[in-house]
């Protein structure tokens, strides 16, 4: 049984009492099924999968807009918590008309001196998936591609070594995804969703994009920013994913009540996305995910 993410919700409908009860029970059963699946998969791999450890080349993909201070905070957390900084590439996409280019350049100079590989690209694109796909195409020979955001911080000391350990439990000759756990609201259903999933090189090359497909219906309608949801759904469809047990990141999302002080101009503009009928778009793109799941399994 496959379940779409609980975070793409259907608009409220009038339902009879028994219909509501049945729907609620089935939802709980599906969640319990995936809780068992995820943990069984994890422990079987931890104890029986024995690939040699290796230093993976990790590429962190993120888009930023008018947030040099938050990007600097993220990079500070990387400097403090990364064991081998030389194998990490941080690729940042900014709009061509970015208003704070000077501040971003100051952040870059400062963090390059700390030993980070940081590269900026300037291009106007419609969605995060397009932006991150563009960045990944600039560096096609990395081992792991990490979706992150400038509103996150790394909290696990030597997170990169831990990630190497988790990666050693995957099937290296197959497309695979790793779901990082972050201490946010979504943690309650960590076995259904990751805010910051990682894909390996084979995954990216098999389907040719990072995150979600960009457009549909003759390219007239843009798919909104749910690259994390899309990757997780492909992981469930293919059964090719493993979830970290340790918390790697903290997502300081401005839309969570405890992070209200994070609200800024960029967050305010993103509120416009709340008006998109995500459920409708998610339903219309179901065949895309099923098609690409078959590609990942082929």
C-alpha positions as CSV (number, residue, x, y, z in Angstrom):
1,X,0.0,0.0,0.0
2,X,1.4,3.4,-1.0
3,X,0.5,6.6,0.8
4,X,1.0,10.1,-0.6
5,X,2.6,12.5,1.9
6,X,0.3,13.6,4.7
7,X,1.5,17.2,3.9
8,X,-0.4,17.3,0.6
9,X,-3.9,17.4,2.1
10,X,-7.2,17.2,0.3
11,X,-9.6,20.2,0.7
12,X,-12.2,19.5,3.3
13,X,-15.3,17.6,2.1
14,X,-18.6,16.8,3.8
15,X,-18.4,13.2,4.9
16,X,-20.8,10.8,6.7
17,X,-19.8,9.8,10.2
18,X,-18.8,6.2,9.3
19,X,-16.9,7.4,6.2
20,X,-14.9,9.7,8.5
21,X,-14.2,6.9,10.9
22,X,-13.2,4.5,8.2
23,X,-10.9,7.1,6.6
24,X,-9.3,7.9,10.0
25,X,-8.7,4.2,10.8
26,X,-7.2,3.5,7.3
27,X,-4.9,6.5,7.6
28,X,-3.6,5.2,11.0
29,X,-3.1,1.7,9.6
30,X,-1.1,3.0,6.7
31,X,1.0,5.2,8.9
32,X,1.7,2.1,11.2
33,X,2.6,0.0,8.1
34,X,5.2,2.5,7.0
35,X,6.5,2.9,10.5
36,X,7.2,-0.8,10.6
37,X,8.6,-0.8,7.0
38,X,11.0,2.0,7.6
39,X,12.4,0.6,10.9
40,X,12.7,-2.9,9.6
41,X,14.5,-1.7,6.5
42,X,16.8,0.4,8.7
43,X,17.9,-2.3,11.1
44,X,18.2,-5.0,8.5
45,X,20.6,-2.7,6.6
46,X,22.5,-1.5,9.6
47,X,23.2,-5.0,10.8
48,X,23.6,-6.9,7.5
49,X,24.7,-4.4,4.8
50,X,28.4,-4.1,4.9
51,X,29.8,-1.8,2.2
52,X,33.2,-0.4,3.1
53,X,33.1,3.2,4.4
54,X,34.2,5.9,2.0
55,X,34.5,9.7,2.0
56,X,31.6,10.7,-0.2
57,X,31.7,13.9,-2.3
58,X,28.7,15.8,-1.0
59,X,27.1,18.6,-3.0
60,X,24.7,20.9,-1.0
61,X,22.1,22.6,-3.3
62,X,20.2,25.6,-2.1
63,X,18.5,28.7,-3.4
64,X,18.7,31.9,-1.5
65,X,17.0,35.3,-1.9
66,X,17.8,38.5,0.1
67,X,19.0,36.3,3.0
68,X,22.8,36.7,3.2
69,X,22.7,36.7,7.0
70,X,20.8,33.4,7.1
71,X,23.1,31.9,4.6
72,X,26.1,33.0,6.7
73,X,24.5,31.3,9.8
74,X,24.1,28.1,7.8
75,X,27.7,28.2,6.7
76,X,28.9,28.9,10.3
77,X,27.1,25.7,11.4
78,X,28.8,23.8,8.6
79,X,32.2,25.0,9.6
80,X,31.6,24.0,13.2
81,X,30.1,20.6,12.5
82,X,31.8,19.2,9.4
83,X,34.8,16.9,9.8
84,X,36.1,17.0,6.2
85,X,35.2,20.3,4.7
86,X,37.3,19.8,1.6
87,X,34.8,17.2,0.2
88,X,31.7,19.4,0.6
89,X,30.6,21.8,-2.2
90,X,28.0,24.4,-1.4
91,X,26.2,25.6,-4.5
92,X,23.9,28.6,-4.1
93,X,21.5,30.0,-6.7
94,X,20.6,33.7,-6.6
95,X,18.3,35.7,-8.8
96,X,20.0,37.8,-11.5
97,X,18.7,40.9,-9.9
98,X,19.5,40.0,-6.3
99,X,19.4,43.2,-4.3
100,X,22.0,42.1,-1.7
101,X,24.8,40.8,-4.0
102,X,27.5,42.8,-2.1
103,X,26.5,41.3,1.2
104,X,26.5,37.8,-0.4
105,X,30.0,38.4,-1.7
106,X,31.1,39.3,1.7
107,X,29.7,36.1,3.1
108,X,31.5,34.1,0.4
109,X,34.9,35.7,1.0
110,X,34.6,35.1,4.7
111,X,33.6,31.5,4.5
112,X,36.1,30.6,1.7
113,X,38.8,31.7,4.2
114,X,37.4,29.2,6.6
115,X,38.0,26.4,4.1
116,X,34.5,26.0,2.6
117,X,33.9,25.5,-1.2
118,X,31.2,28.0,-1.9
119,X,30.0,28.9,-5.4
120,X,27.3,31.3,-6.5
121,X,25.2,31.1,-9.7
122,X,22.8,33.8,-10.9
123,X,19.7,32.7,-12.9
124,X,16.0,33.4,-12.7
125,X,14.0,30.2,-12.4
126,X,10.5,29.5,-11.3
127,X,10.8,26.7,-8.8
128,X,13.3,25.3,-6.3
129,X,13.4,22.0,-8.3
130,X,14.5,23.9,-11.4
131,X,17.1,25.8,-9.3
132,X,18.5,22.7,-7.7
133,X,18.5,20.8,-10.9
134,X,20.4,23.6,-12.6
135,X,23.0,23.6,-9.7
136,X,23.4,19.8,-9.8
137,X,24.0,19.9,-13.6
138,X,27.0,22.2,-12.9
139,X,28.6,19.4,-10.9
140,X,27.7,16.0,-12.3
141,X,30.3,13.9,-10.7
142,X,29.4,14.2,-7.0
143,X,28.4,11.2,-5.0
144,X,25.5,12.7,-3.0
145,X,23.2,15.7,-3.7
146,X,21.8,17.3,-0.6
147,X,18.6,19.5,-0.7
148,X,18.9,22.2,2.0
149,X,17.8,25.7,2.6
150,X,19.2,29.0,4.0
151,X,16.7,28.7,6.9
152,X,18.4,25.6,8.3
153,X,21.5,24.9,10.4
154,X,23.6,21.8,10.9
155,X,23.4,20.6,14.5
156,X,25.1,17.2,14.4
157,X,28.9,17.2,15.1
158,X,30.7,15.4,12.3
159,X,27.5,15.0,10.4
160,X,29.4,14.2,7.2
161,X,31.0,11.1,8.8
162,X,27.7,9.9,10.0
163,X,26.3,10.4,6.5
164,X,29.1,8.2,5.2
165,X,28.1,5.5,7.6
166,X,24.4,5.7,6.5
167,X,25.4,5.7,2.8
168,X,27.5,2.5,3.4
169,X,24.2,0.8,4.2
170,X,22.6,1.6,0.8
171,X,22.8,-0.2,-2.5
172,X,25.6,1.7,-4.3
173,X,24.9,0.2,-7.7
174,X,21.3,1.5,-7.6
175,X,19.5,4.9,-7.4
176,X,19.0,5.6,-3.7
177,X,17.8,8.3,-1.4
178,X,18.6,9.2,2.2
179,X,16.1,11.0,4.3
180,X,17.7,13.2,7.0
181,X,15.8,13.8,10.2
182,X,15.4,17.4,11.4
183,X,13.9,18.5,14.7
184,X,10.8,20.2,13.3
185,X,7.1,19.7,13.3
186,X,7.4,17.0,10.7
187,X,9.5,14.9,13.1
188,X,6.2,13.3,14.3
189,X,5.9,11.4,11.0
190,X,9.6,11.1,10.2
191,X,8.9,7.8,8.5
192,X,6.7,9.5,5.9
193,X,8.7,12.7,5.1
194,X,12.0,14.4,5.2
195,X,12.4,18.2,4.8
196,X,16.0,17.7,3.5
197,X,16.3,14.5,1.5
198,X,19.5,13.4,-0.2
199,X,19.8,11.5,-3.5
200,X,22.8,9.6,-4.9
201,X,24.4,10.2,-8.3
202,X,22.6,7.3,-10.0
203,X,19.2,8.7,-8.9
204,X,19.9,12.1,-10.5
205,X,21.2,10.6,-13.7
206,X,18.4,8.1,-14.1
207,X,15.6,10.7,-14.1
208,X,17.6,13.8,-15.0
209,X,16.3,16.2,-12.4
210,X,16.4,17.0,-8.7
211,X,13.2,17.2,-6.8
212,X,9.9,17.5,-8.8
213,X,9.3,17.7,-12.5
214,X,8.9,21.3,-13.4
215,X,5.9,21.8,-15.6
216,X,3.0,19.8,-17.0
217,X,0.0,20.3,-19.4
218,X,2.1,21.7,-22.3
219,X,4.3,23.7,-19.9
220,X,1.5,26.0,-19.0
221,X,1.3,25.3,-15.3
222,X,4.3,25.4,-13.0
223,X,4.6,22.7,-10.3
224,X,5.0,24.4,-6.9
225,X,7.9,23.9,-4.6
226,X,7.5,20.5,-3.2
227,X,10.8,18.9,-4.1
228,X,11.2,17.2,-0.7
229,X,7.7,15.7,-1.0
230,X,8.4,14.4,-4.5
231,X,11.7,12.8,-3.6
232,X,10.1,11.1,-0.6
233,X,7.2,9.8,-2.7
234,X,9.6,8.3,-5.2
235,X,11.4,6.7,-2.3
236,X,8.3,5.1,-1.1
237,X,7.3,3.9,-4.6
238,X,10.7,2.3,-5.2
239,X,11.4,1.3,-1.5
240,X,14.8,2.7,-2.1
241,X,15.4,5.0,0.9
242,X,16.8,4.9,4.4
243,X,16.2,7.4,7.2
244,X,18.9,8.7,9.5
245,X,18.3,8.0,13.2
246,X,20.3,11.1,14.3
247,X,19.2,14.6,13.8
248,X,21.4,16.3,11.3
249,X,19.6,19.7,10.7
250,X,17.4,22.1,12.5
251,X,14.9,23.7,10.1
252,X,14.2,27.2,11.3
253,X,11.1,27.6,9.1
254,X,9.4,31.0,9.6
255,X,6.0,29.4,9.3
256,X,6.4,27.3,12.5
257,X,5.1,29.3,15.6
258,X,8.3,28.7,17.5
259,X,10.3,30.4,14.7
260,X,8.1,33.5,14.2
261,X,11.2,35.7,14.7
262,X,12.6,34.2,11.4
263,X,9.8,35.9,9.4
264,X,11.3,38.2,6.7
265,X,10.6,39.6,3.2
266,X,11.4,36.3,1.5
267,X,9.0,34.3,3.8
268,X,6.3,36.9,3.2
269,X,6.6,36.4,-0.6
270,X,6.5,32.6,-0.1
271,X,3.1,33.0,1.6
272,X,1.7,33.5,-1.9
273,X,2.4,29.8,-2.5
274,X,-0.1,29.0,0.2
275,X,-2.8,30.0,-2.3
276,X,-1.8,27.2,-4.7
277,X,-4.1,24.2,-4.8
278,X,-1.3,21.7,-3.9
279,X,-3.7,18.7,-3.7
280,X,-4.9,19.3,-7.2
281,X,-1.4,19.6,-8.6
282,X,-0.3,16.6,-6.7
283,X,-3.1,14.4,-8.1
284,X,-2.4,15.6,-11.7
285,X,1.3,14.7,-11.4
286,X,0.8,11.2,-10.0
287,X,1.5,9.5,-13.3
288,X,4.8,11.4,-13.5
289,X,6.0,10.0,-10.2
290,X,4.9,6.5,-11.2
291,X,6.7,6.8,-14.5
292,X,9.9,8.0,-12.9
293,X,9.7,5.3,-10.1
294,X,9.8,2.8,-12.9
295,X,12.9,4.5,-14.3
296,X,14.6,4.4,-10.9
297,X,13.8,0.6,-10.7
298,X,15.0,-0.2,-14.2
